[in-house]
């Protein structure tokens, strides 16, 4: 029998290595839907269709961006009508913030919580590139060296965090820092510092997590990282990986170090095997690596008393049988290993974002991936019953 739906007024916490709501263990499967605040301006019907689908699927947690910075990098550089929140350093569009308010309020009505990153490593929606451009960097795109070592970029980023945490939602009347419909904050989506010692990024994560928690004592905080590591640590099942790139990535980030930060409340990794060096054939090598990737990261998080989630996963096949098989295997592994949570990239209700990534599940419109949707829906239900 499925557990009762958790209260909309209860915050998610961590106890004994589990997510907890209302005194009960809370496991979930959800979806990324980064675009929702932008589409609240462009076409709010897209947002309503998506949230209705998520609710009917049984999804309790959605991951979406809580930022949109400037007009110099990413989508807004080509289209000035994009729903930019921070139009210049420290200047915020009230209209765009109200659209973010609306999406959170609509989700809350449907019993949906949100995981919200404050920043993107990549250029899409501004990201590190936009902060660096504002500060005059000659090479702004994904330049973490400039971003981390420039006093202006760091001040503007912290100011953005402080603004959003203290903002009162114009629909619900609740400050973001007091909003139970927010599951957790993420510091940066897929942060890297290529070629640098991983201690530098670890220390920055700790500094930012402390800054968040100095303002907001209610919410969980995590990194938003991909789960890469350095020097092939023995904590991983190295022999199970046909390609050890992710364990020796030289991307200046260490999952083992980051998840051990006291102010980081749970572990986070992504899983894109085609991008992480495991080829494009869904074969035994990929299955072995997938099992090891989930289990290793979960075990490392458990060793420091924390839950672990896969924040993004996907396999680009445009609705192919191979993509369907990959997802079915992923669901089985996540359930058998008792993963604490996972987020598909991504479920779409219509054709709006259906073709943006080959691993999207489009239902009921777009490609109408009925078989893949049914399997995903079953996984969403199964995750809620794991105790």
DADAVEN-V166270 format. One record per pair of residues at least 6 apart in sequence whose C-alpha atoms are under 6 Angstrom apart, sorted by the first residue. I is the first residue (numbers start at 0). J is the second residue. D is the distance in Angstrom with one decimal. If there is no record, write none. Layout:
# DADAVEN-V166270
i->I j->J d->D
i->I j->J d->D
This chain:
# DADAVEN-V166270
i->1 j->384 d->5.5
i->8 j->179 d->5.6
i->9 j->179 d->5.8
i->10 j->179 d->4.8
i->11 j->19 d->5.7
i->11 j->20 d->5.2
i->11 j->182 d->6.0
i->12 j->18 d->5.7
i->12 j->19 d->5.2
i->13 j->19 d->5.8
i->16 j->304 d->4.6
i->16 j->305 d->4.2
i->16 j->306 d->5.0
i->17 j->306 d->5.4
i->18 j->24 d->5.7
i->18 j->25 d->5.2
i->19 j->25 d->5.2
i->26 j->339 d->5.0
i->26 j->340 d->5.6
i->26 j->382 d->5.9
i->26 j->383 d->5.3
i->27 j->340 d->4.8
i->27 j->382 d->5.3
i->27 j->383 d->5.5
i->28 j->340 d->5.5
i->28 j->341 d->4.9
i->28 j->342 d->5.9
i->28 j->379 d->4.9
i->29 j->58 d->5.3
i->29 j->60 d->5.3
i->29 j->61 d->5.6
i->29 j->342 d->4.7
i->30 j->61 d->5.3
i->30 j->342 d->4.5
i->30 j->343 d->4.6
i->30 j->345 d->5.5
i->31 j->61 d->5.7
i->31 j->62 d->4.6
i->31 j->63 d->6.0
i->31 j->342 d->5.9
i->31 j->344 d->5.4
i->31 j->345 d->5.2
i->32 j->63 d->5.1
i->33 j->63 d->3.8
i->33 j->64 d->4.9
i->35 j->46 d->5.8
i->36 j->98 d->5.6
i->36 j->99 d->5.0
i->37 j->82 d->5.1
i->39 j->98 d->5.6
i->49 j->348 d->5.1
i->56 j->376 d->5.6
i->59 j->111 d->4.6
i->60 j->111 d->5.4
i->60 j->112 d->4.7
i->60 j->113 d->5.5
i->61 j->113 d->4.9
i->62 j->113 d->5.5
i->62 j->114 d->4.6
i->63 j->115 d->5.7
i->64 j->115 d->5.6
i->64 j->116 d->5.6
i->65 j->115 d->5.4
i->65 j->116 d->5.8
i->65 j->117 d->5.7
i->66 j->117 d->5.7
i->67 j->83 d->4.9
i->67 j->84 d->5.0
i->67 j->124 d->4.9
i->68 j->83 d->5.9
i->68 j->85 d->4.8
i->68 j->124 d->5.9
i->68 j->125 d->4.6
i->69 j->85 d->5.9
i->69 j->86 d->4.8
i->69 j->125 d->5.8
i->70 j->76 d->4.9
i->72 j->122 d->5.6
i->72 j->125 d->5.0
i->72 j->129 d->5.8
i->73 j->122 d->4.9
i->73 j->123 d->4.2
i->73 j->124 d->5.5
i->73 j->125 d->5.7
i->75 j->81 d->5.5
i->82 j->95 d->5.8
i->84 j->91 d->5.4
i->84 j->92 d->5.1
i->84 j->95 d->5.2
i->85 j->91 d->4.4
i->100 j->168 d->5.3
i->107 j->180 d->5.7
i->112 j->180 d->4.5
i->112 j->181 d->5.3
i->112 j->182 d->5.5
i->113 j->181 d->4.8
i->113 j->182 d->5.3
i->114 j->182 d->5.3
i->114 j->183 d->4.9
i->114 j->184 d->5.9
i->115 j->184 d->5.0
i->115 j->185 d->5.8
i->116 j->184 d->5.7
i->116 j->185 d->4.1
i->116 j->186 d->5.7
i->116 j->187 d->5.8
i->117 j->186 d->5.7
i->118 j->126 d->5.6
i->118 j->187 d->4.7
i->119 j->126 d->4.3
i->119 j->187 d->5.5
i->119 j->188 d->4.8
i->120 j->126 d->5.6
i->120 j->127 d->5.4
i->120 j->141 d->5.9
i->120 j->188 d->5.8
i->120 j->189 d->6.0
i->120 j->190 d->5.3
i->121 j->141 d->6.0
i->122 j->128 d->5.6
i->127 j->141 d->5.9
i->128 j->139 d->4.7
i->128 j->140 d->4.4
i->128 j->141 d->5.8
i->130 j->152 d->5.6
i->131 j->139 d->5.0
i->131 j->146 d->6.0
i->132 j->139 d->5.6
i->143 j->192 d->5.6
i->146 j->152 d->5.9
i->164 j->175 d->5.1
i->164 j->176 d->4.9
i->165 j->174 d->5.9
i->166 j->174 d->5.4
i->166 j->175 d->5.9
i->167 j->173 d->5.3
i->167 j->174 d->3.8
i->168 j->174 d->5.8
i->176 j->215 d->5.2
i->183 j->218 d->5.5
i->183 j->219 d->4.6
i->183 j->220 d->5.5
i->184 j->220 d->4.9
i->185 j->220 d->5.9
i->185 j->221 d->5.0
i->185 j->222 d->5.2
i->185 j->223 d->5.2
i->186 j->222 d->5.1
i->187 j->223 d->5.5
i->188 j->223 d->4.8
i->189 j->223 d->5.8
i->189 j->224 d->4.4
i->189 j->225 d->5.4
i->190 j->224 d->5.7
i->191 j->250 d->5.5
i->191 j->251 d->5.9
i->192 j->250 d->5.5
i->192 j->251 d->4.5
i->193 j->250 d->4.0
i->193 j->251 d->4.9
i->194 j->249 d->5.5
i->194 j->250 d->5.8
i->194 j->251 d->5.5
i->195 j->251 d->4.7
i->196 j->251 d->5.4
i->197 j->251 d->4.5
i->197 j->252 d->4.5
i->197 j->253 d->5.7
i->201 j->257 d->5.4
i->208 j->262 d->5.9
i->219 j->264 d->5.8
i->220 j->263 d->5.5
i->220 j->264 d->5.6
i->221 j->263 d->5.1
i->221 j->264 d->5.9
i->221 j->265 d->5.9
i->224 j->268 d->5.7
i->225 j->268 d->4.3
i->225 j->269 d->4.6
i->226 j->254 d->5.1
i->226 j->268 d->4.2
i->227 j->245 d->5.0
i->227 j->246 d->5.8
i->227 j->253 d->6.0
i->227 j->254 d->5.9
i->228 j->246 d->4.6
i->228 j->247 d->5.7
i->228 j->252 d->6.0
i->228 j->253 d->4.1
i->228 j->254 d->5.5
i->229 j->246 d->5.7
i->229 j->247 d->4.2
i->229 j->248 d->5.9
i->229 j->253 d->5.9
i->230 j->247 d->4.7
i->231 j->246 d->4.7
i->231 j->247 d->5.1
i->235 j->295 d->5.6
i->239 j->287 d->5.9
i->239 j->288 d->5.7
i->240 j->288 d->4.9
i->258 j->266 d->5.4
i->265 j->305 d->5.1
i->265 j->306 d->5.0
i->265 j->307 d->5.6
i->266 j->300 d->5.7
i->266 j->307 d->4.4
i->267 j->307 d->5.8
i->267 j->308 d->5.1
i->267 j->309 d->5.9
i->268 j->309 d->5.1
i->268 j->310 d->5.9
i->269 j->309 d->5.3
i->269 j->310 d->5.4
i->269 j->311 d->4.7
i->269 j->312 d->5.8
i->270 j->312 d->4.6
i->271 j->312 d->5.6
i->271 j->313 d->5.6
i->273 j->279 d->5.4
i->297 j->307 d->5.3
i->307 j->339 d->5.7
i->308 j->339 d->5.7
i->308 j->340 d->4.6
i->308 j->341 d->5.4
i->309 j->341 d->4.6
i->310 j->341 d->5.7
i->310 j->342 d->5.2
i->311 j->342 d->5.1
i->311 j->343 d->5.7
i->311 j->344 d->5.6
i->312 j->343 d->5.3
i->312 j->344 d->5.7
i->313 j->344 d->5.6
i->313 j->358 d->5.2
i->314 j->322 d->5.8
i->314 j->358 d->4.8
i->315 j->357 d->4.0
i->315 j->358 d->4.2
i->316 j->322 d->5.2
i->316 j->357 d->5.1
i->316 j->358 d->5.8
i->317 j->357 d->4.3
i->317 j->358 d->5.9
i->323 j->371 d->5.7
i->345 j->359 d->4.8
i->346 j->359 d->5.8
i->346 j->360 d->4.9
i->347 j->353 d->6.0
i->347 j->361 d->4.9
i->348 j->362 d->5.1
i->348 j->363 d->5.9
i->349 j->364 d->4.4
i->349 j->365 d->4.9
i->350 j->365 d->4.0
i->353 j->361 d->5.6
i->353 j->365 d->5.9
i->361 j->367 d->5.5
i->361 j->368 d->5.4
i->362 j->368 d->5.7
